Amino acid sequence: MHVFLTGGSGFVGRHLIRRLRAEGHTVAALARSGTGAKKVTDAGARPVPGDLAELVRPDGSLPAWLDTLHHVDAVVHAAARTGPRGDEAGFRADNHEPTVALHAAAVKAEVPRFVLLSAAHVSTGTQRATVVDEHTDSGTPVTAYLRTKLATEEALRGTASQATTLLILRPPLVWGPGMNLTEMAAVAARGRFLWIDGGRRVIDFIHVDNLADAVLLTLEHGHHGVPYYVTDGAPMPVRDFLTALLATRGVDVSTGRSLPSCVAAPLAALMESGARLPHRTTTPPLTKWWVAVLGRDRVYDISAARTVLGYRPRIAFDDGLLEMTALTRHCHAEAG
């Protein structure tokens, strides 16, 4: 299979390239810089110089790199600006509009399959259910990024196409070797790490290699327009998860302070208001997203992914932690 990938130079994208190549597929990956091109090349993909922003030029002209779509069997769209900060207008310009344009171009080129990597947390907001599946109403997401992500899903599902199958995956927090823990570790180092409700709330997550497996299975078996939740299938209290995760970087958050969710919620709103001031450039230690994720129990039912896609989480939590610890030691040894 010939695959065109966006976001290939990122954490998830590089793992996707390696997994696709290991299965014998060829990958062409969009790269907007020389650094990005080197990363996708090192991972095993052919770099395609270009930028998603070129899809929404004011003059309506389209970039030459779109010709690549006429020669692929699938588009996997993993690129996105993420984070708790920002407004709808910014996320629409950076994420929504280029995604809609890329999907439209894929439909025009009659690419057989288009995979959108969405986010399980599109249901983290007014939706209060403890267990969520594909049939649960999403409610109103808690951040502009997630509201825009959900709007993008809906826009793509509303596009008529007989030739292109739309496939949607909703992973929660993606973890594994190479993930960026710098900001969280810095907050902990400054003594500002905060648990909500003692960190006892149960959350779901997915190892990056399990997500890569899910993408491959979706390319083969997914149904048009259906969002599939994919996780490690092993939810646990957020305190256990993050304490172990950050320990792989030598960071101890086990003694972090805790706030009850009833106090944390209004405090997060206040901190976010302050973070919007012009001179503030860092994310506050407490955000509405942080409270929404850490302040409630939330498990994603992956029955549909198991039944339809044949998905089985391959990487167990303890094995993933050992891999991350080994990588940290290797990096320290090279730096020394």
SESE-407341 format. One line per 8 residues: number of its first residue (from 1); for each residue y, z, x of C-alpha. Coordinates in nm, 4 decimals. Example, Ala and Ser with C-alpha at 12.3 -4.5 7.8 and 13.67 -1.06 7.14 Angstrom:
! SESE-407341
1) -0.4500:0.7800:1.2300 | -0.1060:0.7140:1.3670 $
***
This chain:
! SESE-407341
1) 0.0000:0.0000:0.0000 | 0.3524:-0.0803:0.1222 | 0.5929:0.2065:0.0430 | 0.9730:0.2229:0.0591 | 1.0918:0.5819:0.1149 | 1.4313:0.7479:0.0914 | 1.4938:1.0849:0.2542 | 1.2429:1.0010:0.5271 $
9) 1.4315:1.1835:0.8035 | 1.4278:1.5126:0.6114 | 1.1764:1.7961:0.6075 | 0.9756:1.6621:0.3135 | 1.0246:1.2976:0.4087 | 0.8797:1.3271:0.7589 | 0.5670:1.4969:0.6227 | 0.5368:1.2254:0.3577 $
17) 0.5524:0.9511:0.6187 | 0.2788:1.1112:0.8288 | 0.0566:1.1639:0.5236 | 0.1062:0.8089:0.3954 | 0.0373:0.6635:0.7390 | -0.2740:0.8794:0.7769 | -0.4085:0.7200:0.4590 | -0.3474:0.3714:0.5947 $
25) -0.0287:0.2872:0.4048 | 0.2744:0.1244:0.5666 | 0.6148:0.2887:0.5193 | 0.9666:0.1490:0.5392 | 1.2200:0.4332:0.5353 | 1.5915:0.4097:0.4644 | 1.7934:0.5466:0.7584 | 2.1701:0.5826:0.7497 $
33) 2.2156:0.6751:1.1177 | 2.0620:0.6247:1.4592 | 1.9377:0.9827:1.4534 | 1.7728:0.9274:1.1161 | 1.6153:0.6043:1.2383 | 1.4617:0.7836:1.5366 | 1.3193:1.0582:1.3148 | 1.1496:0.8167:1.0749 $
41) 1.0249:0.6041:1.3640 | 0.8756:0.9094:1.5355 | 0.7058:1.0030:1.2069 | 0.5495:0.6563:1.1842 | 0.7772:0.4548:0.9541 | 0.9802:0.1390:1.0039 | 1.3490:0.2284:0.9732 | 1.5627:0.0276:0.7319 $
49) 1.9331:0.0716:0.8182 | 2.1301:0.1601:0.5083 | 2.2820:0.4261:0.2873 | 2.2208:0.5093:-0.0792 | 2.5979:0.5332:-0.1228 | 2.6094:0.1548:-0.0758 | 2.4441:0.1182:-0.4158 | 2.7606:0.2363:-0.5913 $
57) 3.0311:0.0485:-0.4081 | 3.3606:0.0142:-0.6015 | 3.3447:-0.3647:-0.5793 | 2.9938:-0.3726:-0.7302 | 2.8395:-0.5566:-0.4330 | 2.4840:-0.4640:-0.3358 | 2.3530:-0.3936:0.0153 | 2.1247:-0.6363:0.1967 $
65) 1.8582:-0.3686:0.2495 | 1.7637:-0.3922:-0.1194 | 1.5718:-0.7087:-0.0297 | 1.3064:-0.4728:0.1113 | 1.2106:-0.3816:-0.2460 | 1.0707:-0.7295:-0.3045 | 0.7994:-0.6607:-0.0491 | 0.6750:-0.3125:-0.1447 $
73) 0.4224:-0.1699:-0.3871 | 0.6063:0.1569:-0.4475 | 0.9365:0.3357:-0.4002 | 0.9274:0.7085:-0.3264 | 1.2724:0.8589:-0.3755 | 1.2922:1.1902:-0.1889 | 1.6567:1.1832:-0.0778 | 1.9013:1.4209:-0.2445 $
81) 2.1954:1.6422:-0.1741 | 2.0791:1.9929:-0.2639 | 2.2179:2.3451:-0.2798 | 2.3765:2.5962:-0.5166 | 2.7343:2.4895:-0.4390 | 2.9193:2.1933:-0.5856 | 3.0234:2.0568:-0.9238 | 2.8745:1.8009:-1.1606 $
89) 3.1083:1.5245:-1.0466 | 3.0038:1.5593:-0.6840 | 2.6319:1.5702:-0.7594 | 2.6609:1.2768:-0.9982 | 2.8312:1.0727:-0.7263 | 2.5912:1.1771:-0.4494 | 2.2613:1.1954:-0.6396 | 2.2627:1.0692:-0.9962 $
97) 2.4445:0.7380:-0.9667 | 2.2634:0.6167:-0.6488 | 1.9259:0.7180:-0.7976 | 1.9904:0.5318:-1.1219 | 2.1033:0.2274:-0.9209 | 1.7987:0.2410:-0.6916 | 1.5642:0.2644:-0.9883 | 1.7411:-0.0282:-1.1573 $
105) 1.7007:-0.2324:-0.8391 | 1.3304:-0.1426:-0.8227 | 1.2867:-0.2482:-1.1855 | 1.4672:-0.5766:-1.1176 | 1.2423:-0.6379:-0.8145 | 0.9396:-0.5483:-1.0292 | 0.8200:-0.2797:-0.7889 | 0.4988:-0.1516:-0.9512 $
113) 0.5628:0.2224:-0.9044 | 0.8727:0.4391:-0.8599 | 0.8225:0.8075:-0.7694 | 1.1110:1.0474:-0.8271 | 1.0895:1.3822:-0.6507 | 1.2671:1.6068:-0.8980 | 1.2603:1.9887:-0.9003 | 1.0674:2.2525:-1.0944 $
121) 1.3841:2.4582:-1.1072 | 1.5424:2.2186:-1.3584 | 1.3977:2.4713:-1.6047 | 1.5627:2.7666:-1.4289 | 1.8563:2.8555:-1.6478 | 1.8626:2.9255:-2.0194 | 1.4854:2.8684:-2.0339 | 1.3342:3.2182:-2.0190 $
129) 0.9610:3.1446:-2.0540 | 0.7391:3.3172:-1.7980 | 0.5027:3.0192:-1.7762 | 0.6410:2.6649:-1.7949 | 0.4584:2.3331:-1.8316 | 0.5495:1.9708:-1.9075 | 0.5828:2.0479:-2.2784 | 0.8260:2.3384:-2.2356 $
137) 1.1861:2.2584:-2.3219 | 1.3905:2.2769:-2.0012 | 1.6950:2.4435:-2.1521 | 2.0168:2.4222:-1.9505 | 1.9691:2.4478:-1.5711 | 2.1652:2.7119:-1.3829 | 2.3407:2.4960:-1.1189 | 2.5222:2.1625:-1.1145 $
145) 2.2596:2.0216:-0.8773 | 1.9775:2.1033:-1.1192 | 2.1675:1.9912:-1.4289 | 2.2294:1.6586:-1.2594 | 1.8651:1.6379:-1.1499 | 1.7499:1.6805:-1.5090 | 2.0052:1.4241:-1.6306 | 1.8685:1.1789:-1.3739 $
153) 1.5138:1.2241:-1.5027 | 1.6341:1.1557:-1.8559 | 1.8343:0.8488:-1.7501 | 1.5381:0.6944:-1.5693 | 1.3009:0.7650:-1.8565 | 1.5454:0.5860:-2.0839 | 1.5268:0.2652:-1.8779 | 1.2969:0.0069:-2.0317 $
161) 1.0579:-0.1587:-1.7889 | 0.7213:-0.3244:-1.8348 | 0.6642:-0.3872:-1.4641 | 0.7684:-0.0547:-1.3060 | 0.5889:0.2718:-1.3773 | 0.8188:0.5750:-1.3456 | 0.6464:0.8780:-1.1907 | 0.8103:1.2209:-1.1750 $
169) 0.7046:1.5233:-0.9689 | 0.8600:1.8682:-1.0138 | 0.7882:2.0867:-0.7108 | 0.9389:2.4366:-0.6772 | 1.0530:2.5729:-0.3387 | 0.8920:2.3586:-0.0674 | 0.7816:2.5486:0.2430 | 0.5960:2.4813:0.5656 $
177) 0.6469:2.3966:0.9340 | 0.9867:2.2438:0.9952 | 1.1602:2.3940:0.6916 | 1.5166:2.5142:0.7393 | 1.5330:2.8932:0.7284 | 1.8471:2.9187:0.9422 | 2.0914:3.0214:0.6693 | 1.8577:3.2783:0.5148 $
185) 1.7808:3.4239:0.8577 | 2.1536:3.4426:0.9371 | 2.2211:3.6323:0.6133 | 1.9440:3.8762:0.7048 | 2.0785:3.9161:1.0599 | 2.4165:4.0165:0.9171 | 2.2470:4.2785:0.6998 | 2.3462:4.0963:0.3805 $
193) 2.0021:3.9980:0.2520 | 1.9579:4.1113:-0.1091 | 1.6492:4.1457:-0.3240 | 1.6736:4.1298:-0.7009 | 1.4761:4.3929:-0.8918 | 1.3091:4.4995:-0.5704 | 1.1611:4.1549:-0.5140 | 0.8801:4.2266:-0.7582 $
201) 0.9292:3.9128:-0.9711 | 0.6529:3.6531:-0.9438 | 0.7478:3.3035:-0.8247 | 0.5782:2.9719:-0.7485 | 0.6156:2.7485:-0.4429 | 0.4439:2.4543:-0.2718 | 0.3456:2.3801:0.0867 | 0.4961:2.0549:0.2094 $
209) 0.1523:1.9070:0.2828 | 0.0327:1.9923:-0.0678 | 0.3395:1.8107:-0.2001 | 0.2547:1.5095:0.0161 | -0.0953:1.5103:-0.1345 | 0.0575:1.5194:-0.4829 | 0.2767:1.2176:-0.4056 | -0.0247:1.0124:-0.2949 $
217) -0.2219:1.1120:-0.6044 | 0.0743:1.0310:-0.8294 | 0.0955:0.6817:-0.6817 | -0.2635:0.6270:-0.7906 | -0.2975:0.8150:-1.1175 | 0.0386:0.9203:-1.2639 | 0.1461:0.8267:-1.6145 | 0.4800:0.6651:-1.6930 $
225) 0.7699:0.9031:-1.7549 | 0.5618:1.2225:-1.7452 | 0.6998:1.5029:-1.5235 | 0.4185:1.6794:-1.3376 | 0.4651:2.0318:-1.2047 | 0.2934:2.0774:-0.8673 | 0.2621:2.4089:-0.6814 | 0.0264:2.5876:-0.4428 $
233) -0.1388:2.7392:-0.7491 | -0.1036:3.0886:-0.6001 | 0.2111:3.2580:-0.7375 | 0.3063:3.5942:-0.5905 | 0.5919:3.8469:-0.5890 | 0.8949:3.6980:-0.4199 | 0.9131:3.9947:-0.1794 | 0.5657:3.9165:-0.0446 $
241) 0.6431:3.5469:-0.0126 | 0.9826:3.5646:0.1600 | 0.8952:3.8605:0.3826 | 0.5952:3.6718:0.5211 | 0.7861:3.3438:0.5452 | 1.0783:3.4858:0.7411 | 0.8458:3.6881:0.9611 | 0.7245:3.3577:1.1085 $
249) 1.0757:3.3315:1.2575 | 1.0798:3.6919:1.3733 | 1.3123:3.8002:1.0908 | 1.2422:4.1230:0.9008 | 1.3757:4.1392:0.5447 | 1.1330:4.4028:0.4197 | 1.4041:4.6700:0.4227 | 1.6727:4.4584:0.2565 $
257) 1.8812:4.6170:-0.0151 | 1.8028:4.5552:-0.3803 | 2.0089:4.5146:-0.6942 | 1.8908:4.5194:-1.0549 | 1.9304:4.1785:-1.2192 | 2.1745:4.3207:-1.4757 | 2.4123:4.4047:-1.1881 | 2.3304:4.1055:-0.9698 $
265) 2.4126:3.8442:-1.2349 | 2.7844:3.9278:-1.2826 | 2.8222:3.9984:-0.9100 | 2.6803:3.6545:-0.8280 | 2.9295:3.4901:-1.0644 | 3.2125:3.6763:-0.8903 | 3.0901:3.5789:-0.5424 | 3.0552:3.2141:-0.6411 $
273) 3.4121:3.2129:-0.7727 | 3.5317:3.3432:-0.4360 | 3.3192:3.0857:-0.2518 | 3.5076:2.8059:-0.4260 | 3.8301:2.9015:-0.2470 | 3.9416:2.6342:0.0037 | 3.8934:2.8518:0.3149 | 3.5355:2.9506:0.2254 $
281) 3.2725:2.7276:0.3880 | 2.9546:2.9373:0.3652 | 2.7271:3.0113:0.0701 | 2.7670:3.3702:-0.0543 | 2.4669:3.6051:-0.0100 | 2.4288:3.6214:-0.3876 | 2.4419:3.3185:-0.6192 | 2.3551:3.2501:-0.9819 $
289) 2.0646:3.0384:-0.8604 | 1.9353:3.3239:-0.6409 | 1.9500:3.5620:-0.9357 | 1.7829:3.3128:-1.1699 | 1.4948:3.2515:-0.9301 | 1.4450:3.6037:-0.7928 | 1.5413:3.7919:-1.1073 | 1.2670:3.6707:-1.3413 $
297) 0.8955:3.5968:-1.3417 | 0.8343:3.2231:-1.3380 | 0.5050:3.0368:-1.2969 | 0.4566:2.6613:-1.3372 | 0.1372:2.5465:-1.5083 | -0.0191:2.2692:-1.2972 | -0.3032:2.1923:-1.5384 | -0.1725:1.8395:-1.6029 $
305) -0.1503:1.7639:-1.2305 | -0.5050:1.8909:-1.1839 | -0.6455:1.6960:-1.4788 | -0.4520:1.3684:-1.4634 | -0.3751:1.3377:-1.0921 | -0.6807:1.5150:-0.9562 | -0.4473:1.7458:-0.7631 | -0.5996:2.0396:-0.5744 $
313) -0.3805:2.2498:-0.3435 | -0.5284:2.2018:0.0042 | -0.3169:2.4318:0.2223 | -0.3588:2.8046:0.1522 | -0.0712:3.0480:0.2053 | -0.2184:3.2322:0.5051 | -0.3094:2.9061:0.6795 | 0.0411:2.7706:0.6292 $
321) 0.1932:3.0876:0.7747 | -0.0253:3.0633:1.0851 | 0.0916:2.7056:1.1371 | 0.4567:2.8077:1.1072 | 0.4120:3.0990:1.3488 | 0.2405:2.8724:1.6010 | 0.5252:2.6211:1.5749 | 0.7862:2.8943:1.6331 $
329) 0.6021:3.0138:1.9440 | 0.5736:2.6580:2.0716 | 0.9479:2.5993:2.0254 | 1.0312:2.9261:2.2025 | 0.7984:2.8353:2.4905 | 0.9643:2.4947:2.5291 | 1.3123:2.6496:2.5133 | 1.2138:2.9056:2.7772 $
***
